Amino acid sequence: DFLEVIRQNFRHGLFATALDCGAGVGRITEGLLLRQVTDAVDLLEPCGHLLQEARERLVQSKARHFLELSLQDVTELPDQYDLIWVQWVLLYLTDAD
C-alpha cells in the first residue's frame, strides 16, 4: 500500500526532511511523518491558532519551522524537501493557484 512504499523509502534514507502543507494542529506530523516517515518536518498552515497549537503539541519533537502561510501564497521556503505532504489541501486551490 501507499504508506508501506513511503516507509520503505524512509528506511533507505530517502526522506530526511518533509513539508506538511495544511498541517493544522500537527496530527499528521506527530502521528505519521515524524514517527514513521522522516527525520524532520516543517509545517505550513494558514490559521495562526492551529499553528500555535501545533507548536505547543510538537515542542519536544523534530518539527523545525512553523510557517503561517496559505499554500497559494508560498514564494520561498526555508529548506528543500524530500517529501511534501498535501493531504486535504489541494482541493482548496483554484485552477489559477
C-alpha positions, 0 to 999 in steps of 0.5 A: 500500500501507499504508506508501506512504499513511503516507509520503505523509502524512509528506511533507505534514507530517502526522506530526511526532511518533509513539508506538511502543507495544511498541517493544522494542529500537527496530527499528521506530523506527530502521528505519521511523518515524524514517527514513521516517515522522516527525520524532520518536518516543517509545517505550513498552515494558514490559521495562526491558532492551529499553528500555535497549537501545533507548536505547543503539541510538537515542542519536544519533537523534530518539527523545525519551522512553523510557517503561517502561510496559505499554500497559494501564497508560498514564494520561498521556503526555508529548506528543500524537501524530500517529501511534501505532504498535501493531504486535504489541501489541494482541493482548496486551490483554484485552477489559477493557484 
